Structures are given as C-alpha cells and as structure tokens.
Amino acid sequence: MKKIAILGAGITGLAAAYFIQKRFGNSVTCTVFEASDRAGGWIKSIEHNGAIFELGPRTLRSSKELDALVKELNLEPLFAAHDAKKRYIATEGALHALPTSALELITTKLGRKILFALMKNSFCSKTAADDESVEQFFERRMGKSGCDTFISALTNGIYAALPEELSMRSCFPAIWEKRTLFMPAARSFNFSRGVEMLSERLSQGLSIRYNSAVDRVEERIDSVLVNSEPFDHLISTIQPSKLLRLLPESDPWRPFLSVPTTSLVAITVAYKASQAIPDGFGFLCTKSEDANLLGIVFDSNLFPKHNGGYETRLSVMFGGSKNPELAHYSDAALVAFTKEACKKYLNIHAEPDFLHVTRAVDAISRYPVGHYKRLEALRGNKRRISALGSGLTGVSVGDCVTQAYECVYKKIDETLMSP
Ligand SMILES: Cc1cc2nc3c(=O)[nH]c(=O)nc-3n(C[C@H](O)[C@H](O)[C@H](O)COP(=O)(O)OP(=O)(O)OC[C@H]3O[C@@H](n4cnc5c(N)ncnc54)[C@H](O)[C@@H]3O)c2cc1C
C-alpha cells in the first residue's frame, strides 16, 4: 500500500486528499498534517445574531473542477443575487458604476474609457516576450489611464497588489493565452451556512492530524520523510516560503521557493438598521485612490439570506501593496479607518452593531514577472514532493481546487505507478 502525506488542511490540501481517496480508494493511505486545530485554512465562516459572516473568502467563482466538487459533495450553491452584478470603481473620491448596457458605454465617463480601450486593443500587436507585467500588457491595450483605472482596481480586488508588481502570464493565464481583454464570465456563489461548508464537508472521512505542524521534510531515494515518518509522496500546500524553511540546505528547490506575499486586513461590519448603500456587488479603489483602502464588498446585497438580524453587511478591505504594514496596526486604528471609509464612500454615519477584524498576514502571493520559470523548475523534476496551493498557482478557491485535481490526476498517478 502506498502512503501519501499532505501538508496543510486548507482548501488545496483538503481537495487533494479528497481526490486521492476518490481515485485510488483503499490502495493508498493519505494523511493530512495540519498545524492548527481546524480544517479550512483561510476559509472561515462565523454565525452571529442569525447572520453568516465570512472571515476569509466571501464569494466563490464558478469553475469546472469546483462546480463538479460542489455537486459531488451534495452541497447546494447559494448564488449571488442577480442585481448584485453591478460593480463600481472608486476614483477621485467618488463611486462610478461600470457600464452594464451598450448605451452606458457611450453616455458614461467609464463607458467611454472602455470603448477607447476596445478600439485601441483591436490595433494592438502581440508581444514576442514570454511574459510581461500586468501593467505593460494592459497599457499597450488600454492606454495608461485605462490601465490605472480598471486594471489597478481589478488587481487590488484579486491580488491586493499593483499591476506593475504582477506577471500577466501567471496572474491572468486565460487572457494571456488568448491575448483578449475579456475574462471568462462566471457566477459567484456561497452556501447556506457560509463557504466553510465546503471545507467542513471535504474534511469528513479524511485522515487529518490536527495540531501537527510539520517542521522537517527530506526526500530520500525510496521515500520522503515528513517529521521523520516515511511516505511515498508528499504534497505540500503551504506557502512556498514556509516549505523552504522545512527543506535541507541541499534541496534543489530552495532557489525557487521565495515567492513574494502581501498582507491585507478584512473588516466585517454590520448594521441592524438599513443603510442606504448602492445596488450591486461593491466597489474597488484604483491605485491612486485612498492610501489604504482596497475596496468594500456589499455582502448584504450579495447574499441577503445571510443577513440574519442585520439589514446592511459590508466587508471593508485594506492594505495589500497600498500599505502592507496595516496588518500590524491596532484594532482601534483599523476600526477608525473603517468608519472613515464607510462615511467617505457610502455616507454611513451610524455606528456598526457588529465588527470583526481579520489580519491576513502574508496571505496572498504576488507572482512576479517570470514566475512561470519557477513553476517549470518546480514541476519539471520528477520528485517525491509536489508543491501546489495559492502560494504558487492562482489565489482563488477555484484555482486551488483545480491545482489539486490536476496534481492528483496527472502527477501523482505517474509517481504511484512508477516502480
Ligand atoms: C481575507 C481574504 C479574502 C479572500 N477572499 C477570497 C474570495 O472572495 N474568493 C476566493 O476565491 N478567494 C479568496 N481569498 C483567497 C483564498 O481564500 C485563498 O487563496 C485560499 O483559501 C488558500 O488556500 P490554501 O489551501 O492554498 O492555503 P491556506 O488556506 O493558507 O491553507 C494552508 C494550511 O496549511 C497549514 N500549515 C501551514 N504551515 C504548516 C506546517 N508547517 N505544518 C502543517 N500545516 C501547516 C495552515 O495552518 C493552513 O491551514 C481570500 C483570502 C483572504 C485571506
């Protein structure tokens, strides 16, 4: 019987363990090592006064592997309300709605910027470079103003980082490959008791060792040692910089594991009395808008079934590359920033009835230009160790599930079948 170890019970580790059980059944034993006393990693949902609050991911984006997994686990997706499609960009101190109709492309300032970008893009030649920054890619297609407005808001929302810090090839692979301006459309969803239902359901039936931090990993010819215990293969899903600390000085992967990260602060606020917030999903700030704020998600518009005893619920996101130090500020300072942002952009003067601060220190990887070479080095060698997770390939929950699926169905298969 083959033995596989998995490092980390976040969504990547849980999905990998699930796929291994599904594919190999009793011919493989799979042990998940988790440093904390719970499964889910950044996924965490809490209930308060009948409402569901997310401390990590707020929404899941539909994708092939994630949708199939949700179905297999018999989970019922709770889709975001239809009218939550409207999105805003905060620039020059005010919110501007992204156009939702052909007419708005002509009649609104943002719409005209998009039309200009579309025209410029149709004359744009393809680059011969094997990678470039998100800023370089979009500036050629939309001009500086279009990139600073739309793309810096987008990268703030997904990576909490600036377009100049990110690799186009690694951060937006679908757009990079097709060289178009469009992201594939996908529905946003959650579950009746929050995103944590996914990690909870996945962890049932898996062999997880909680409070079991791994502090040493060493590959031998016939095994890989995890805290001195031999396994046939190890799947690491922890941040690459953390894996680096576990490997011996001589390990060939060491030069490739220093992936930069950024920290953000997510503050959940809720009001019992209804606040007059705009329709829609929420807003993102451009890179020059506000020194600290990344954006605000209108949670009560997205999933009204989660509102419980509150009328208005918001997620206020600060930090990232705008100010990574914010994650180390006091609660009092962060609460003051939150109230100020709610007043400035949403005209909310009321005191929140519920507030929760999450400090996501080094939580989001920033894949720099040329990151793909690191992945080639890590994936190219035939080893008894596989490295995946949000630290390396895609930060969304959907990306994590896809990586786990591909690892189990493509890489591990070969490893187990080899003599
Ligand atoms: C505030 C916030 C909001 C987000 N919003 C969204 C969103 O709306 N939609 C979306 O799709 N994504 C979102 N994300 C991103 C997404 O949640 C993460 O990228 C994803 O959950 C990461 O999963 P993972 O399994 O790769 O890593 P993690 O969740 O970090 O799991 C790694 C696990 O490994 C364990 N571990 C670490 N070191 C060791 C060790 N030495 N030994 C044993 N165990 C160890 C940790 O305790 C942890 O449980 C958000 C992230 C944050 C922080």
The ligand as a MOL file (V3000), in Angstrom:
LIG
                    3D

  0  0  0     0  0            999 V3000
M  V30 BEGIN CTAB
M  V30 COUNTS 53 58 0 0 0
M  V30 BEGIN ATOM
M  V30 1 C -9.2060 37.9330 3.5950 0
M  V30 2 C -9.2130 37.0240 2.3950 0
M  V30 3 C -10.2650 37.1060 1.4830 0
M  V30 4 C -10.2870 36.2650 0.3690 0
M  V30 5 N -11.3540 36.3350 -0.4760 0
M  V30 6 C -11.4680 35.4150 -1.4760 0
M  V30 7 C -12.6740 35.3210 -2.2340 0
M  V30 8 O -13.6400 36.0800 -2.0230 0
M  V30 9 N -12.7590 34.3530 -3.1860 0
M  V30 10 C -11.7250 33.4640 -3.4180 0
M  V30 11 O -11.8640 32.5900 -4.2920 0
M  V30 12 N -10.5790 33.5240 -2.7080 0
M  V30 13 C -10.4240 34.4670 -1.7420 0
M  V30 14 N -9.2880 34.5040 -0.9760 0
M  V30 15 C -8.1630 33.6030 -1.3090 0
M  V30 16 C -8.3880 32.1620 -0.8140 0
M  V30 17 O -9.1670 32.1570 0.3420 0
M  V30 18 C -7.0310 31.5040 -0.5050 0
M  V30 19 O -6.1290 31.7030 -1.5790 0
M  V30 20 C -7.1990 30.0000 -0.2870 0
M  V30 21 O -8.1750 29.7470 0.7160 0
M  V30 22 C -5.8420 29.4120 0.0980 0
M  V30 23 O -5.9700 28.0240 0.3220 0
M  V30 24 P -4.6830 27.0980 0.5230 0
M  V30 25 O -5.1590 25.7390 0.8680 0
M  V30 26 O -3.7860 27.2010 -0.6760 0
M  V30 27 O -3.8640 27.7450 1.7350 0
M  V30 28 P -4.2890 28.0310 3.2440 0
M  V30 29 O -5.7220 28.3470 3.3620 0
M  V30 30 O -3.2870 29.0330 3.7340 0
M  V30 31 O -4.0290 26.6220 3.9830 0
M  V30 32 C -2.7480 26.1870 4.3630 0
M  V30 33 C -2.8850 25.3650 5.6400 0
M  V30 34 O -1.5780 24.8440 5.9630 0
M  V30 35 C -1.4090 24.8900 7.3720 0
M  V30 36 N 0.0490 24.9100 7.6390 0
M  V30 37 C 0.9390 25.9170 7.4250 0
M  V30 38 N 2.1890 25.5360 7.7800 0
M  V30 39 C 2.1020 24.2350 8.2060 0
M  V30 40 C 3.0360 23.2840 8.6890 0
M  V30 41 N 4.3530 23.5540 8.8000 0
M  V30 42 N 2.5940 22.0540 9.0510 0
M  V30 43 C 1.2690 21.7360 8.9370 0
M  V30 44 N 0.3290 22.6110 8.4820 0
M  V30 45 C 0.7340 23.8400 8.1140 0
M  V30 46 C -2.1210 26.1670 7.7840 0
M  V30 47 O -2.4660 26.1310 9.1580 0
M  V30 48 C -3.3430 26.1630 6.8480 0
M  V30 49 O -4.4460 25.5110 7.4370 0
M  V30 50 C -9.2330 35.3480 0.1450 0
M  V30 51 C -8.1720 35.2770 1.0460 0
M  V30 52 C -8.1430 36.0950 2.1600 0
M  V30 53 C -7.0060 35.9790 3.1320 0
M  V30 END ATOM
M  V30 BEGIN BOND
M  V30 1 1 1 2
M  V30 2 1 2 3
M  V30 3 2 2 52
M  V30 4 2 3 4
M  V30 5 1 4 5
M  V30 6 1 4 50
M  V30 7 2 5 6
M  V30 8 1 6 7
M  V30 9 1 6 13
M  V30 10 2 7 8
M  V30 11 1 7 9
M  V30 12 1 9 10
M  V30 13 2 10 11
M  V30 14 1 10 12
M  V30 15 2 12 13
M  V30 16 1 13 14
M  V30 17 1 14 15
M  V30 18 1 14 50
M  V30 19 1 15 16
M  V30 20 1 16 17
M  V30 21 1 16 18
M  V30 22 1 18 19
M  V30 23 1 18 20
M  V30 24 1 20 21
M  V30 25 1 20 22
M  V30 26 1 22 23
M  V30 27 1 23 24
M  V30 28 2 24 25
M  V30 29 1 24 26
M  V30 30 1 24 27
M  V30 31 1 27 28
M  V30 32 2 28 29
M  V30 33 1 28 30
M  V30 34 1 28 31
M  V30 35 1 31 32
M  V30 36 1 32 33
M  V30 37 1 33 34
M  V30 38 1 33 48
M  V30 39 1 34 35
M  V30 40 1 35 36
M  V30 41 1 35 46
M  V30 42 1 36 37
M  V30 43 1 36 45
M  V30 44 2 37 38
M  V30 45 1 38 39
M  V30 46 1 39 40
M  V30 47 2 39 45
M  V30 48 1 40 41
M  V30 49 2 40 42
M  V30 50 1 42 43
M  V30 51 2 43 44
M  V30 52 1 44 45
M  V30 53 1 46 47
M  V30 54 1 46 48
M  V30 55 1 48 49
M  V30 56 2 50 51
M  V30 57 1 51 52
M  V30 58 1 52 53
M  V30 END BOND
M  V30 END CTAB
M  END
